[in-house]
């Protein structure tokens, strides 16, 4: 631990809780394989303080975990980035999707960025149903020709590829592989087992953030990605059907587990390194640029992570990771060896202030 940085981060997140800006927060920082900060503040639920092993719904922050599962399989020779999705999942090749590769999915250029507007919550939480829905989609563009954030389909496509080649759900591959190797099998979940539900934080909507998000115009591009009823908010985060379902575009994690995973992508963590240096360089390099068809902003994707961004804030090109709607985030910097993750349960879809504060403190003191 770095005592000075630990104190600074604790002061920062306790200040956010005291001000009413946050309810409960976790923050973790690794540098070159070493845990530097493990800080908590506030309440996970009424009468239950946040602990380091409290589980927080983290929305798309967990896309970074899904991507990491795929990269480890590529490292092991089980998959290739140029593997055709339809070669392992034949049904997916319908309606002109036969040329879609894993690389296309990781870079959000596969051309299937949306699910039907009438999709119900029950079908959304049903793996077989979702895979059937996605296999039947017609692409919006030729795979690889354009880029648009695949908010939901990203996780299901990669998850089904993993299931087909490994013979078990991606949640099991995550737990037995990355989770077990790093000692964090109980801290990274796509679907939370019933036995662990009492560790999950309770969420509340941030009124100002919710109002700002609701004020976006109906033609905001991202709203085309699926029914508004399935856009993450506190109610969805608190829905145990969602929490327990395997939805690899989302997930429920600890900040400590996320920071440790990113640390193990960059260097050894207690003797474990997930990827070779050359593989790390490949996955964290900018792969797509231009306009993102679904967010209206810049498309700055590597292989499954955003590159050179902290949320919507610019960052050095050595930074890679993912932000989740609601305010959780996890990023790493290959130049400094720093990885930072923050989870929280006051759901704000418009900012990541808690993460920004922790990242700035860590990079200032440790860089």
N, C-alpha and C positions, 0 to 999 in steps of 0.2 A: 504494500500500500504506500501511496505517497500522501503523507499526513497533511501537508499543506493543501494539496488539491482536494483531498477528501473533505477537509474542513470547508473549503470554498464552495464545493458542490453542495454539501449539506446546507450551508447557509443560504445558497441560492434557491434550492428547491423548498426548504422550510419557509423562506420568505414568500415564495409563490403561494404556498398553502395558507400562510398567515394572512396574506392579502385577499384571499378569496378567489384568486385566479385559478387555483388548482385544488382538487380534493385529496388525491393521493398520487405520489410520484415515485418511480424507481429510476436510478441513473447508474450506469456502469461504464467504466473506462478501462481498456487494456492498452498497454504499450509493449510492442515487441514480445508478445506472449505472456506478459505479466499483468495480473489484475492490479490496477492502480487505484480505482475508486469503486466502491460498492455502497451506494447511498440510498436511503429511503426517507420519505416524509409523508405525513398525513394519513388518511384513512382509506383502507381498501373497501370498506363497507361500514355502516353504522356499528360501532363497538368493536371493530376489527382493524387495528393499525396495519399499514403496509409493511410487509417483510420482504426480504430479498428473494424469497421463493414464491411470493404472491404472483399469480398468473393474471396477465392483462390481455384482453382482446387488443390486437395491434393492427388490424385491417391489413392493408397492402404492404406494410413494413415486412410482413412475413413472405412476400414474394421473393425476398432475398434468400429465405430458407429453401423455398422450392427450387430456385435456381441453383443453390449450392448442392442440393441432392443430385441434380442433373450433372453438375460439373464433376462431382465425385465419381459418378458412374462413367462419365467420359474418361476421367483419369484412369479408371480401372479397366477400360477397354470394352465396357458393356454397351456403350452408345458412342455415337459420333455426332458432332453438331450438324453434319450434313445428312444424317439419317432421315429418310422420308418418314413423316408421321404415319402415313398410310401403309408403310412397309411392316409396321408392327401393329397397327390399328387399321385394318383394311376399310372398315366402314367410314372412317374419316375422309377417305379420298373422294367421296361423292361430290357432285356439283362443281367440279373444277378445282378441288383442293388437293389433287393427287401429287402436286409438285411441292407441297408445303414441307419444309424441313424443320428440325428442332431449332436451328439457328433463326429461322423466320419467327418462330414463337418467342424465343428469348429476346429478340430485338423488336417485338411488337409490330412486326411487318407481315404477319401471316394472313391478314385480310379478313379476319373474323372477330372484330373487336366488340361485338354486341350479342346479347341474348334476346330472345323475343320479348316484346313489351308486355305480353300477357303471362309471362312466367310467374308461377306461384311459389310461395315460400316452401311449401311441402316438396315440390319438384326440385327446387334449388338445393334442398338438403338431402336429396336422393341421388347417390352417385351414378347409378345405372341410368336413371332418367336424364340427368344432366349430360352424360356422355352421348346418349341418343339424340338429345336436342342439338348438341354441338356438331355431331357427325352429320346432321341433316342441314346444317347452315349452308347458305350460298355465300361465297366470299364477296366482299365489297370491292376488292381490287385483286389484281394478280399478285400472289405472294412475292414479297420482296420489292414490289414497285412503289409502295407507299408505306407510311408509318402511322400508327394510331394506337394509343394505349389500350391494351386488351385487359380491361379492368377485372373481368370475371373469367373469361375463357382461357386466359394465360395459365391459370392454375390447373384447371380441369384437363386441358390438353396435355400439359407436361405430366400431370399426375396419372393420366391414363396410359401414356407412353411408359412411364415407370412401372405401372402395374402389369402391363403386358410383357415387358422384358424381364421383370423380376419375379412375377408370379404372386405378388402380394401388394396390398395397398401402399401408396407412397407414405402414409403415416407410419407404417411398420418399417419401411426402408429407412425413414428418417430416424426412428427410435433405435433400431438395431445397428445403424451405421453411424452417422454423425453424432447422434445423441449418446450412444453407449461409448463411443471412442473418446468423447470429450467430457463424459460424466454429467451430461445435461439432458438425458432422455426425459426427465421430468420437468424440463423448463422450455421445451420447444414442441408445440403441438399444432397440428392442423385441426384435428378434432380432439377435444378434451375427454378423457375417459370419465365415466360416472364417478369413479372413486376419487377423482381429483377436483370435482366441481366446487368443493368447499374452499379451495384455494383461489378461486377466480374472483377478481375484483368486481364490484358493482359500479355501473356507469351512470352518470348524469350528463345531460346536455348542457353545454355552455350557452346561455341564452343569446348573448351577442353574436357568437359564432354561428349558431343555428339560424338566427335571423338574417345574417349576412348571406349565408349559403342559400336560404330560401328566397332571397331577393334576386338571385341570378335569373336572367331571362330564360323563358321556356326553351328557346332555341340554342342554349349553351351546348356546345358539341358533346360534352361528356354525358349529357342526359339521354343521348341516343344509345348508350351502351346497355340499357336495360330498364325495367320498370322502376319508377321512383320509390316504390315501396320497398325495394331491396337495396337502396342506397344506405350505407352504414350510418347508424346513429346510436344513441344510447339504448333505445329499446331493442334494436337488433343485437347489440353487444350483450344485452342482458337475457336474450332469448336462448334458453338452453338447447333448443333444437339446432340453432346455428352454432353455438359453442361446441356441441358434441359432434357435429357433422364434419366430415373431411371436405374442406373447402380450401384447396392449396393456394388460392389467390389471397386468402386471409389466414388468420391463425391467432393463437393465444399463447403468450410467451412471457418470459421474464427479461428484463433489460440485461441482467447478468448473462443469461444464456445467449442472447443475441450478440452481445459484445464479444463473448468468448468464441462464438462461431466465426465471426469476422476476423478475430485475432488469429485463429487457426488457418484461415485462408492465406494469411500473410507470412506467418512464421510458426515455429513450434510452440505449442501450449502443452506443458507437461509431457513433452516428448512426442506429441501428435501434431502433424502438419497435414492438412487436408489435400492440398494441391502443390504441385511443383512450381518453382518460380516462373517457369515459362508459361504454364497454364494460368497462373495468376495474372501475368502480363496480358495474356490473350483475353481473359474474361473482363478485365477492368479497363480495356481500351475502348475508345469511342467507336461504335459500329454504325450508328445511324445519326443523321443530322437532318435539318430542315424543319418543316412545320408538322407538328403532331395533329393528325386529323381529328382526334377525340378530345384533346385538351385545349387546342388552339395556341399552345405555346411551343417552345423549341423541343424537338425530339432529340434528346441526348442520352441514348441508351448504349450500354455495352451488352454483354451477354447475360441479360436478366437483371441488370441493375441500372440505375441512372448514373451518369458520369458527369463530374464537374458541377454538380448541383447539390445543395442542402435544402430539400424541399424546393421552393422556387428561388432560393438565394444562390447566386453564383458561387462557385468554389473552384479550387485548383483542379486541373484535369486528372490529378492523381487520386481524387476522392470518388468513391463509388459506394452505393448503398440504395436504400429505399425508405420512403416516407409513407406513412399510413394516414388516410383521412381520419381525423379525430385527434391527431397531435403526437402520436408515437412515431419514432424514427430510429434508424440504425445505419450508421455510415462508418467507413474506414478510409484511411489515407495511406496509400502504399509508400509515399515519400517519407512519412514520419513513423509508420508502424503503429499509429493510434487507431483504435476503434472505439466508438461511442454509441451507446444505445440508451434511449429514454422511453419509458412507458408511463401511461397516466390514465386516469379514469374520469376526468372531466372532458367530455367529448366536444372538441372544437374542430370543425372541418376546415377552418380557414387559416390556422397558424400553428407553428411548432416552437413557440417561444421558449418552453422549458428545455427542449433539445438544443436550441440555438445558444442558450446561456451556458449549458454544460459543455457543448462543443467549443465555444469560444474560450471558456476557462481552461479546458484541457489543452487546446492547441497553443494558447498563450504560454502556459507553464511548461509544457512538455516538448514543444517543437524545437 
